[in-house]
């Protein structure tokens, strides 16, 4: 964990756009990689820092800083040339804080900080408008090379919405597609719960600190997500959930995904904020249609009318995702559905799955022998069926005859 | 003069005691036997007359009437020579009446007076022991069989002369004359089940099939092995009895009784100590399979009681034969109705079947299998659904390649497997105490509900598999029963996700071939 980046992200009054603007300027001036930026800000001399602030905000201050944070509002109200002075003062006062204190606090909450320059920082987020400077993470972050789907929808979902959330969440997990959502009441939480219960990866982006489970009633899901995926937040640990933080959170949800699936939404719904962000980021939108008379389906139906893809079944979404992914990643980095689902496999299932690719039909003896060759230790006769059943249930292999397996392509 | 002798006979496999009443009066010389006798039983008269003369006790020219009581049971296919001979001797006053008190006689006579073995001694002596008989005089060859029953003195005799001498002796001196037979049952069972000829360790590879048999033995599940020719199905089957728990004395007694009735107890062996393993050829007739005949005799499903019935090349048995097994496999007994009554034979055998996946045996290897889909379908359809329904486990025996044979890895011995099986049996005994069930495979739907609770994870897997594989409700219960046994082998009360996943791996996959071909 970069303790300086963590410190920098928590400097009072400093918004992410300000930090990223400083970083941009610093990189052109010094010609160095961004990963040393935070440390240098903390350690450079006062005159250098003043100069950096002046160069960044001197003539063209305030760009993109409108109403970012409470401090941002004040600075916007200030005269334009006051911006660089303000930033300088905030940084100077923050430099008096103990080194590594913010990082230690995060660590105490079992939260990691990934700065914009961290190799683990999701690639997808780097290219969205107004990216976060860093993410606080518990568990893992979504793998940018894998097709990922956001599943969002109304909090007060109807029975239909709940049912669809469950079905889509589970089907996506079964297909090996990680889901991203907000762990909120209603659709978000239901879809994510279904995904984790099916053994798939799911990630929640919160509008509060990553160490806080909001809403409380999803405590079990929170724990499930820690095991099967991760909890992400832009805000430092301990940040309380506040309504004003949520729109920004939505922007990260869509940013982390290739496609945003809307299960149920009202005509005017918070969900549509995410959709707007997704469109701004160039993500595909899919919506589950509903009856025209249902208030809760109005949002979805309108999205469809406006050109969103119609998600009548999980396969629609999965095929679309694979297509989107192929376009964005290039032909050589594409997945077949089988490989996609296999990506989540743990040992020894992973090795067994690899072996099934070696020939058309594998009997248990072949699997056992090859496993021993590949892994150096033998599987018990009792285990082989167990793992192969699991692979069958996941739809990765089929049984051609009793005890004879073939990979499903 | 009049005499009454006790003897025993079997009806089906039930034994009953019979009185042989003999009366000798002056009058026109004749020898008549009455009491619902069939022709072959009446032949005893001629044998007895000659045997008595050759034993030195010529029958005078008198009128002899022998009655068998109870008279309402038809006496067929039984041998009553010795009791009739003793009855006549007593009626002739050669043997004093009091010397016969509390004694049961059974045996066949040769014309020279030799006493030959008869069938059904074990159940007869067992019946006698419960009916106040203190001594059984039996053919020497059957004495060991009778001697396993406690609280009865068993005397083995070789000739009619010997019987006479024995009975003339005052009671105190009899034991000195012929020492009562004695069998050390504990010793019999101590060495039981150590058949070193057939050990699991002889089979290289086949780990998953071995495991399937282990599960089958633990829960007494009917099992089907599918594999190409030469993959070791028969070898595995031969070793099945060796991993099942050894007979308890009670079980052995029940099964040995059946063998005694059928006259199949091996010579010189008092009790069966090994679980029976019968592997009838597929040309077997229906009668031989299920039992029957004019005088109903037990069929192989009864002879395999509490043991293994190995049906190699299952589809070759033909639909008719296989359908005959349906009711017995369900009820664990077979009823054979004849005009003389209904005979109920136990049929609590574990059916171990083996078959090739297709007529040529190499499906689905596209290089080797030359069968058309229609041929495969026809081959498969010889096994009716109801039979497959009664099979809990289905396992594959893949072809073992040279590597596995040459590697010479130390394979597990039958004894080690049996140990685990016995532990699992112990858990079942504990669980089913006070119920009618003995093994997991016997559970009905209500019992499955009660004894096979699933945890949250396992329940979820169950739901997933059902959706994905579209299983039937019956498959649901079968899988749970198998999973229960696997959990027992692991020694856990709760069925875990792992147990369930393994159990699914053993399911009978009826449509797999068709689907793969489509």
Contacts between the chains, C-beta under 8 A, distances in Angstrom:
chain1	res1	chain2	res2	distance
A	197	B	460	6.3
A	198	B	464	7.6
A	360	B	364	8.0
A	360	B	366	6.8
A	361	B	364	5.1
A	361	B	365	6.5
A	361	B	366	7.9
A	363	B	396	6.1
A	363	B	398	3.4
A	363	B	399	7.3
A	364	B	207	7.7
A	364	B	208	4.3
A	364	B	209	8.0
A	364	B	396	5.9
A	364	B	398	5.7
A	365	B	205	5.6
A	365	B	206	7.1
A	365	B	207	7.9
A	365	B	208	7.7
A	365	B	398	3.6
A	365	B	399	7.0
A	365	B	400	5.9
A	365	B	401	7.4
A	365	B	404	7.1
A	366	B	398	6.7
A	368	B	205	7.6
A	368	B	207	5.9
A	368	B	208	7.3
A	369	B	205	7.8
A	369	B	401	7.1
A	369	B	403	6.6
A	369	B	404	6.3
A	380	B	207	6.9
A	380	B	211	7.4
A	381	B	206	7.8
A	381	B	207	3.0
A	381	B	208	4.4
A	381	B	209	7.5
A	381	B	210	5.6
A	381	B	211	3.7
A	382	B	208	7.9
A	382	B	211	4.6
A	382	B	486	7.7
A	382	B	502	6.1
A	383	B	502	7.7
A	384	B	207	7.2
A	384	B	208	5.3
A	384	B	505	7.9
A	385	B	208	6.0
A	385	B	211	7.7
A	385	B	501	7.6
A	385	B	502	5.1
A	385	B	504	7.9
A	385	B	505	2.8
A	385	B	506	6.7
A	386	B	498	5.5
A	386	B	501	4.3
A	386	B	502	4.2
A	386	B	505	6.4
A	387	B	501	7.7
A	388	B	505	6.1
A	389	B	465	7.3
A	389	B	501	4.4
A	389	B	502	7.0
A	389	B	504	4.4
A	389	B	505	4.6
A	390	B	501	5.5
A	392	B	468	7.2
A	392	B	469	7.4
A	392	B	504	7.9
A	393	B	461	7.0
A	393	B	464	5.2
A	393	B	465	5.3
A	393	B	468	5.4
A	393	B	469	7.8
A	393	B	501	7.9
A	393	B	504	7.9
A	395	B	468	6.7
A	398	B	515	7.9
A	398	B	516	7.6
A	399	B	509	5.8
A	399	B	512	5.3
A	400	B	364	4.8
A	400	B	512	6.4
A	400	B	513	7.7
A	400	B	516	4.2
A	401	B	226	6.9
A	401	B	357	5.2
A	401	B	363	6.5
A	401	B	364	5.6
A	401	B	396	7.3
A	401	B	509	7.1
A	401	B	512	5.4
A	401	B	513	5.7
A	401	B	516	6.9
A	402	B	224	7.9
A	402	B	226	4.6
A	402	B	357	7.5
A	402	B	394	5.1
A	402	B	395	6.9
A	402	B	396	4.8
A	402	B	508	7.7
A	402	B	509	5.3
A	402	B	512	6.8
A	403	B	208	6.7
A	403	B	226	7.2
A	403	B	395	6.3
A	403	B	396	2.5
A	403	B	398	6.8
A	403	B	505	7.8
A	404	B	357	7.9
A	404	B	364	6.0
A	404	B	396	6.4
A	404	B	398	7.9
A	406	B	516	7.7
